[in-house]
Amino acid sequence: SSGINAEYGCWTQLNAKKLDELKLDERPLPLSAFYTNDCQSGVPAHLTLSYDSFTDKAVTRGIAYHGQILNTNTIEEFKAKDFNSILNSVGEKIWASFQDGSVLENPLLLNQFYCVCFADLKKYRYNYWFCFPAFATPATIVEKSTVGKAFTDDQKENIRSSATSGVVFLNEHLQLSNDKCSAFLHDSKGYVVLSDPSTDSEHPGWPLRNLLALISYYLQEATIVNVICLRENKLAGQQSIDHSLFLKIRLEPLSHSAMPKVVGWERNSKGKLTSKYADLSASMDPAKISESSVNLNLKLMRWRLLPELNLEVLQKLKVLVLGSGTLGCNVARCLLGWGVKNITMLDNGKVSYSNPVRQSLFNFEDCGKNKAETAAARIKQINPSAVSRGVTLSIPMPGHPVSKLEEEKVKESITQLEDLIDGADVVFLLTDTRESRWLPTLLCSAKCKLCINSALGFDTYLVMRHGVREEGDSLETPVIGASTISGSQLGCYFCNDVVAPGDSTKDRTLDQMCTVTRPGNAFVASSLAVELMVSILQHPLQARAPATLDLNDEGQDSCLGRVPHQIRGFLSHFSAVQPASHAFNKCTACCPEVISRYRDNKTEFLLEVFNTADYLEKVSGLADMLENTDFGEVWDFDSDIESD
């Protein structure tokens, strides 16, 4: 038995041909297809039509099979077609190639097909019927065996290496005949080798019919011919043809006066001799096609390169991107490439005229629009199946006092940001100023969310992940000489600071307030930030994956390799380092005391932080540490180091 495997690309090409080329013309179009002889046992043989089936490109996969397709304008015309006449007309073309000998030079003429169809382009529904014309000529199998039993290993290798096309003729020594079919017909001791698509252990596939008819056409008397139905498969990792059929078939001479009876219309799934129907409306809608295509490259990764790659965890991911500028736009694009669909963009600004050339989700027409909403809409345009949302929100910040008139609005902003982080699996922290990163860092620490932070200098960049400590985790004392740091003990963006964040835009000139950076810097940092997230999520411990301090450690716990804590890059000499640091027990954003105060008092605590410059330093213990530090001793110590 056989069937048609029409890939999505074939149907979309048919749609395009009908709309742009054929219109009301009902002329048949040439169509190419292919079959293979390496299907697994029990899998029905099938002819495959692909995206290239309507093009002039040579078939590069499997064994070529050529035919035509006739698309009618109405379903009534489809039903009214004289299918017997169509079958006979194709059979006559094959018979003519017997008579003029052209088939001897081009064995592809032996097997042709024809398809009649009606394509409902509005609903992506197709009525179609394929025929594979074959001559009903007498043939009797007098002996049946397998190649594995009938031939030696050397002979099998000759057979396999000689089968460079769909049909080859070998002499009695299993060597290629120079004169192709003509030499075989004068040497009944030779062999005909057919690449056989059938997986039936008892019966050969459909291409054998017309091949036997061709041989019978040139016979002068009844003859027994040797036929090898070549089937290739892998057994224990080795290519094998042992299960191929070896048949001795008795053939009678075929009369030249009249064409034999032709059969060949395909039966439907119920075994009835009638047309088939395909409803591809769900998958042929452009948005659905886009959705399927987005994941194609990712799924191909799992075929050979990364069988253990967990795509499902990425497809289900909910990502919050804080900052919809240069970094945020590029992060969103890279997330889409990894199949992440649920993306929320947050920003409080509008698209300026300087943005579109650097920020990849905007164009000139977007200038003046809200960044977050515009970015979210563009994500939907890029991938219609994405679930994107834009939120315009100002993040309250330390060093930016809140007046009584602003308190309610600030409280609403805090609540909204808390809700957004609660609903996210991963948070990307990509805002412009240092102090705008403080509250999201605190919230991610308190809510045990994975936070990926990225920041830019003129020709430097930082990409880092924050440590994720569950409520029961304690902050451990750093171990000197340790080769790794647990993911729960990694530091955050603020862990290296000895002062609380403040208003970084105060008394700054324009070049100091804007993000002045080499244009390619953001693309590098953004892609690394997303790749870091993906590597983390592929690790068995995910956010709690340890970071290595040993540069010789390949870090293969993740299928994608190492999962660093930080990546610090330098475009000036095109290099990067991967430092790792322990969480600071007096960090203004993630130390236990700050998190505890937030969980106990929340809004009241945060308002105090915003309004009182040194409050964070007191709560975290930084103030006491600085007060008890003898800076003279520190500087003396440093000078001693330098003098060495």
Secondary structure, DSSP 8 states (H G I E B T S, - for coil): -EEEEE-HHHHHHHHHIIIIIITT----EEEEEEE-S---TTS-EEEEE-GGGGSS----SSEEEEEEEEE-SSHHHHHH--HHHHHHHHHHHHHHHHHHSHHHH-GGGGSEEEEEEEEETTTTEEEEEEEEEEE---EEEEEEEEHHHHS-HHHHHHHHHH--SSEEEE-TTS-B-TTHHHHHHT-TTSEEEEE-----SSS--TTHHHHHHHHHHH-SS-EEEEEEEE--EEETTEEE-TTSEEEEEEE----SSS---EEEE---TTS-SS-EEEE-HHHHSHHHHHHHHHTHHHHHHHHTT-TT--HHHHHT-EEEEE--SHHHHHHHHHHHHTT--EEEEEES-B--TTSTTT-TT--GGGTTSBHHHHHHHHHHHH-TT-EEEEEE-----TTS---GGGHHHHHHHHHHHHHHHHT-SEEEE--SSSGGGHHHHHHHHHTT-EEEEEEE-SSEEEEEE-----TT-------TT-SEE-GGGB--TTTT-SS----TTTT--HHHHS----HHHHHHHHHHHHHHHHHHHHSTTGGG--EE--TT---TTBTTB---SEEEEETTTTEEE----B--TT-TTTSHHHHHHHHHHTHHHHHHHHH-TTHHHHHHTHHHHHHT--HHHHHHHHHHHHH-
